[in-house]
Structures are given as structure tokens and as C-alpha cells.
Amino acid sequence: MSTENLAEFVSALDYDSLPCEVVEKTKLLTLDTVACMVGGASADSAARVIRTVNRLGGQGSSPVVCSGFRASAPNASLANGAAAHALELDEVYRPAAVHAAAVVVPVSLALGEELGSTGKQVISAIVAGYEVAARVGLALGKSHYQLWHTTATAGTLGAAAAAAKMLRLNVPQTLDALGNAGTMAAGLWQFSRDGAMSKVLHVGHAAFSGLLAALLSQEGFTGAHRILEGSKGLLAAMSRDPAPEGLVFGLGENLQLLDTSVKLYPTCGHAHSTIDAALDLQAEHDYEAGSIRSVVVETYSIAADIAGVETPLSTARAKFSLKYCVAVSFLYGRCTLHEFGEACLRNPAVLELMDKVTVVVNPEWDDLYPGRWRSKVTVDDGRASHSATVDFPRGSPQRPASLAQIERKGFDACRLVWNQAEYGALVALVQRLETLEDTRPIGELLVNPNPSKQSP
């Protein structure tokens, strides 16, 4: 159960050995992540990161999404990773609560641009990076997530693995890359208490640091070979209940990417079961907002903690407020990007209904997490009380989203900056990703805010 096992897996992974379902899921996640990047580039937090990357200057060939400029692969990964996470629409590997694709897809595409890589190479790198990020997240255990943002920590090693695969590093070099990635891994939840922008920086920094670690390794720069399992390694430092068996159990046989959930709502993933339950009740009973007397949300501790914002005064804060998500779900019968705009945030009817929502923790459900993300919503309208319970939100492997839903979601994100034809060009490229001899046409599409002026 060692870091070296992961390095060996990454180095040995071969596209031709990947099952068709893995290739298709990888393409789906690539499309989903790139759409999140495009839409997220215009979000305030990501836009600030993109402007900062532009200020850093330097020459580079990797596209910075919707910016009109290119940067070095690490700097482009920093900007694009931040953009991928900015809308809270990027996928999630629920067993470890890690958004691995938001880290490894930007890294793989940035290096693919620089190296002129094939689509098969990019797919292999995404699979390798995702597997490492997911397994490190599992090994860090449940306690890790109480203080550390797993996407920032485990994601850094995932980025290093993806970069190592793109750079065709051997096992010792990959091991060095993982070692240096692990020592740079960081990302604390305090930002959520203070309402800061750091969450998108976590993802961008993980992409940047992992890629930096791989480039250093390529130059012969050594890293700790037991960065995960060592007595002063990541598991010892960042977890009270490490599960090192998660690193290797079924390694090479059961690819974790297949257990990824696609997010259909632009909120914290811990709110999704609650949103589904509220939407199901609204669809069944068609409540008038004024008729609702009370709403009780019963859920597990981490959901109440991470998504427990009481007074959401901004879009970012509203996405981490169970009360707000419930209110808009009942009022509008949906929970899309529109419901997190200024008009909805200031709608007196939303604020009034939020005051009727109570969130309670069921400690017994903590034992079910992360296998189940259970939430129960109970509504009293004065005439009757109705409840709905959801264990697996829509988009989970247990309730998978259709390709049509994912493409519709992607365009909803992209329409902030792209039209249907521009988004269609992206879909066409990603759908035949494994046939591309050079992935740079994707970069040509991404770098320009008006891609219809390009020839993808």
C-alpha cells in the first residue's frame, strides 16, 4: 500500500487497455469540465485569477480559457482549473468528495496543446490523474474533509499523475512527481467561514502544483518516495482516520472514474440530495409559496456544516446554503444558474421562505456517508405534511444523467459567452477525441472569447 504502487499504475496505463465505457465516460467528463471552464471564466473569482495569470507574463502555448491569450502550461492550468470550479457545476467523485476532473482535465489539455498530443494520450492522462486523485482522497479518510478541501489536496497528486502520463515519465520520475506534489498539497475550509474566494484557487493551485511537480521530476528533481504512507507523509499529517488500503485495493481493475457523479445543479454537492427532494415534492404537490408553513431538512453532519450558510448575501454564499437552495427549488421549481443571480438573491419571497426552513442533523446518517448522501425534506402546508428522502442525487452513478441532460447543462453554462454553434463545435471535437491526432484544435476553440471566429 504505497505511493510507488500508484506510480507504477500511472506509468503502465495504456489507452488500448481501457474499456470502451471508460473512454466514453472520460469524454463525457471532458466535455462537462470544459463547459464548466468556459462558463466559469466569466465568474468574478475566476476572472481575477485569469487577469493575474496574464500579469505574470512569460511565453507559452497553452490557452487560457476565453481570454484571448496563452500562457505556460502550469499558468494556464492555474487559470483553467479555477474557471472549471467557479460555477460549482463540475463533477464530483462522491466516495471521497473530490472534484478530480476540474484538476486533471485542464492539466491534460494544457500539456496536450504544448506537446501536440493525440486524443488517446489526453484520455489516458485524464484516467490516470483521476484514479490517483480519487484513491488519495479515499485514503485520506472522512476526517480529512472536516478541515481540508480534498480537491486541493488529493487533486494535487492527481494533477501530477496526469502530467506525468502526458510527459511519458517512467516509474521513478512519476514517483518523484507524486512526492513533490504531495508536499505542495494544501487547501483549508476556513474560506467558507469567511466568505472568501479561495475555493477556486484551491483547484487552480492543485493543477498548477501537480504539473510543476511533474516538470521538476522531468529535470531530475527528486521528491519523497513515501509521501502518502510515510510517518511524516500526507496521511499522517492530514487525517485522523487514514484508510491506506484505498490506495491500492482493486488498483488497475476498478477505475474510480466510472463512479463519478455529474452535477446537475450549480451548488455545493452536499445540497444536491436536498434539492432533489424539494424539487420532487414541488413537482408532485405544486405548492404555492405562501401556503408553505414550514420546511424541515434532515441530513448528515457534513452537509449541514459545509452547506450551512444562514445568510447568503452573494451568489457564492447562496450555493452553500441549504435554506436558499430549498427556497428557490420550491419557488421556481428548478435550481439553475439563473436562480443564483441578483434578482433571486434579493427576491423577498425567497427570503421569506428561507425563514421557514429548518436544518437538522441526523447523526445516524453520518455512518451512511459517503456511501449515501441522504437528505429528507418535509413540507407542512397547513393541510398535510409530505416528505421525500433522497440518498443518491440525480447525476450519480445510481441515477445517471443522460447525454442529452449533460449536453444541455453544458450549453447552459457556456451560453454566458458562447452561442449554440460554438458549443456544438466543442461537442463535435470531444465526441471524437480518441480519433484526434492533435488536440490543439480544442485549444484554438477555447482561447478566444468568440470561437466562431476561429476554425476549430
Sequence and secondary structure as in RCSB ss.txt:
>XXXX:A:sequence
MSTENLAEFVSALDYDSLPCEVVEKTKLLTLDTVACMVGGASADSAARVIRTVNRLGGQGSSPVVCSGFRASAPN
ASLANGAAAHALELDEVYRPAAVHAAAVVVPVSLALGEELGSTGKQVISAIVAGYEVAARVGLALGKSHYQLWHT
TATAGTLGAAAAAAKMLRLNVPQTLDALGNAGTMAAGLWQFSRDGAMSKVLHVGHAAFSGLLAALLSQEGFTGAH
RILEGSKGLLAAMSRDPAPEGLVFGLGENLQLLDTSVKLYPTCGHAHSTIDAALDLQAEHDYEAGSIRSVVVETY
SIAADIAGVETPLSTARAKFSLKYCVAVSFLYGRCTLHEFGEACLRNPAVLELMDKVTVVVNPEWDDLYPGRWRS
KVTVDDGRASHSATVDFPRGSPQRPASLAQIERKGFDACRLVWNQAEYGALVALVQRLETLEDTRPIGELLVNPN
PSKQSP
>XXXX:A:secstr
  HHHHHHHHHH  GGGS HHHHHHHHHHHHHHHHHHHHHTTSHHHHHHHHHHHHH     EE TTSS EE HHH
HHHHHHHHHHTTS S BBTTTTB  HHHHHHHHHHHHHHHT  HHHHHHHHHHHHHHHHHHHHHTHHHHTTTB H
HHHHHHHHHHHHHHHHHT  HHHHHHHHHHHHHH   BTHHHHHT SHHHHHHHHHHHHHHHHHHHHHTT    T
TTTTSTTSHHHHH SS  GGGGTTTTTTS GGGG B   SSS GGGHHHHHHHHHHHHHH   GGG  EEEEEE 
HHHHHHTB SS  SHHHHTTBHHHHHHHHHHHS  SGGGGSHHHHT HHHHHHHTTEEEEE GGGGGTTTT   E
EEEEE SS EEEEEESS TTSTTS   HHHHHHHHHHHHTTT  HHHHHHHHHHHHTGGG S  HHHHHHHHSSS
GGGS  
